[in-house]
């Protein structure tokens, strides 16, 4: 099956309707990731077909749990190679998405992807999240394969407004990490994500501050 066909099948399974321009940008992102990965080692996944499943569709599977807002300021903390931030920025062009990444080589890739994919709604922040002071604060925060939940919650609290929700994408349900969260963090839900073509477990931990 062609990459375009695999993407179309995956989007259909997720119930997402994206126009041809968005689908083309998603495929171009995978091609760019595969190209840069040969030198920069951005991801352990080497094959474009697996990148499509493990990065694109895995990132887009969380969309149904994110706020249903026409406009949203979303921060991807520790973005790495751009997932989930870049796929989400492509799928939701009216959202403003900021990618916070402290690694210089990864931030260089993110800037190149932003330029080549012409993503005007994407911002690249090369910094440690502990040193980042956005204004205004974000409406929501997300991470994928970040450190543990407590560290992510502490980082998200710094850069999001009161009432914001935080979305931590995980593999299996992180029961011990949830139990170790401070009392200032409330877990709203931990839905299982269904990623087309991926047999491994995926969950998203949805959190907010308690006060």
C-alpha positions in Angstrom: 0.0 0.0 0.0 1.2 3.5 -0.8 1.9 6.0 2.1 -1.0 8.0 0.9 -3.3 5.0 1.0 -2.1 4.0 4.5 -2.7 7.5 5.7 -6.2 7.7 4.2 -7.1 4.4 5.8 -5.7 5.5 9.2 -7.6 8.8 9.1 -10.7 7.0 8.2 -10.3 4.6 11.2 -9.8 7.6 13.5 -12.9 9.3 12.1 -10.8 12.3 10.9 -11.6 14.3 7.8 -8.6 16.3 6.6 -8.3 18.0 3.2 -5.8 17.0 0.5 -3.4 19.8 1.5 -3.3 18.6 5.1 -2.8 15.0 4.1 0.1 16.1 1.8 1.7 18.0 4.6 1.5 15.0 6.9 3.2 12.8 4.4 5.8 15.5 3.8 6.5 15.6 7.5 7.2 11.8 7.6 9.5 12.2 4.6 11.4 15.0 6.2 11.6 13.1 9.5 13.0 10.0 7.7 15.6 12.2 5.8 16.9 14.0 8.9 16.8 10.9 11.0 19.6 9.4 9.0 22.0 12.0 10.4 20.3 13.5 13.6 18.9 10.3 15.1 15.6 11.9 15.9 13.7 8.7 16.5 14.6 5.0 16.9 12.0 4.2 14.2 13.7 4.1 10.8 11.1 2.9 8.4 8.7 5.5 6.9 5.8 3.1 7.1 6.3 2.7 10.8 6.8 6.4 11.3 3.4 7.0 9.7 1.8 4.6 12.3 3.9 5.3 15.3 4.3 9.1 14.9 1.5 10.4 12.7 -1.5 8.3 13.6 -0.3 7.9 17.2 -0.3 11.7 17.5 -3.6 12.2 15.8 -5.4 9.5 17.9 -5.4 12.0 20.8 -7.4 14.6 18.9 -10.8 13.3 20.0 -9.8 13.9 23.6 -8.5 17.5 23.1 -10.7 20.5 23.6 -13.3 21.1 20.8 -12.2 24.7 20.2 -12.1 26.6 17.0 -9.0 28.3 18.3 -6.6 27.0 20.9 -3.1 27.8 22.2 -1.4 24.5 22.7 2.1 23.8 24.0 3.9 20.5 23.2 6.5 20.1 26.0 9.6 18.2 25.1 8.6 17.9 21.4 11.6 15.9 20.2 11.1 15.2 16.6 7.8 17.1 16.5 5.2 14.6 17.7 2.5 15.2 18.5 2.8 19.0 17.9 3.4 19.0 14.2 0.7 16.5 13.2 -1.8 18.4 15.5 -0.8 21.8 14.0 -1.4 20.4 10.5 -4.7 18.9 11.4 -5.9 22.0 13.3 -4.6 25.0 11.3 -6.5 27.5 13.3 -4.8 26.4 16.5 -1.6 28.1 17.7 0.9 25.3 18.6 4.2 25.9 20.3 6.9 23.2 20.4 9.3 23.5 23.4 12.5 21.5 22.8 15.8 22.0 24.6 18.0 20.0 22.2 19.6 22.2 19.6 19.7 19.5 16.9 16.1 18.6 17.4 15.0 22.3 17.5 16.9 22.8 14.2 14.9 20.0 12.6 11.7 21.5 14.0 12.5 24.9 12.4 13.3 23.2 9.1 10.0 21.3 9.2 8.1 24.5 10.0 9.6 26.2 7.0 9.3 23.4 4.5 5.7 22.6 5.6 4.7 26.3 5.7 3.1 26.0 9.1 2.3 29.6 10.1 0.5 28.4 13.2 3.6 26.7 14.6 6.2 28.3 17.0 9.5 26.6 17.8 10.9 27.4 21.3 14.5 26.2 21.8 14.7 26.2 25.6 14.2 24.2 28.8 10.6 24.5 29.8 11.8 25.6 33.2 13.2 28.7 31.6 10.3 29.4 29.3 7.9 32.2 30.3 5.2 32.5 27.7 2.8 35.4 27.5 -0.1 34.8 27.4 -0.2 31.4 29.1 -1.4 28.4 27.1 -4.9 26.9 27.0 -3.6 23.3 27.1 -0.4 21.4 27.3 0.5 18.0 25.8 3.5 15.7 25.9 4.4 12.4 24.3 7.0 10.1 25.9 8.0 13.0 28.3 9.4 12.0 31.7 7.1 11.0 34.5 3.7 12.5 35.1 4.7 14.6 38.1 7.5 16.3 36.1 5.2 16.9 33.2 2.4 18.3 35.5 4.9 20.7 37.1 6.1 21.9 33.7 2.6 22.2 32.4 1.5 24.2 35.4 4.2 26.8 34.7 3.1 27.6 31.2 -0.7 27.2 31.2 -3.5 29.4 32.4 -5.9 28.6 35.3 -8.4 26.0 34.1 -6.1 24.5 31.4 -6.0 20.8 30.9 -2.8 18.7 30.5 -2.6 15.7 28.2 0.2 13.2 28.8 0.4 10.5 26.1 1.7 7.2 27.5 2.0 3.5 26.5 0.5 1.3 29.1 -1.6 2.9 31.9 0.9 4.5 34.3 -0.7 3.4 37.5 2.3 4.1 39.8 2.9 7.5 38.3 -0.7 8.5 38.8 -0.5 7.4 42.4 2.6 9.5 42.9 1.0 12.8 41.6 0.8 15.6 44.2 -2.5 16.6 45.7 -2.4 19.8 43.6 -3.0 17.7 40.4 -6.3 16.0 39.6 -6.6 13.2 37.1 -9.8 13.6 35.1 -9.6 10.5 32.9 -7.1 8.0 31.4 -8.8 6.8 28.2 -7.2 4.2 26.0 -6.2 5.3 22.6 -6.9 3.2 19.5 -4.1 3.7 17.0 -4.8 2.2 13.5 -2.1 -0.4 12.7 -0.6 -0.3 16.2 -1.1 -3.3 18.5 0.8 -1.8 21.5 -1.2 -0.1 24.3 -1.6 3.6 24.2 -3.3 5.9 26.8 -3.6 9.6 27.5 -3.7 10.9 31.1 -5.9 14.0 31.2 -5.1 16.2 34.2 -5.7 19.7 35.7 -4.6 21.6 38.7 -7.0 21.2 41.6 -7.1 24.9 42.6 
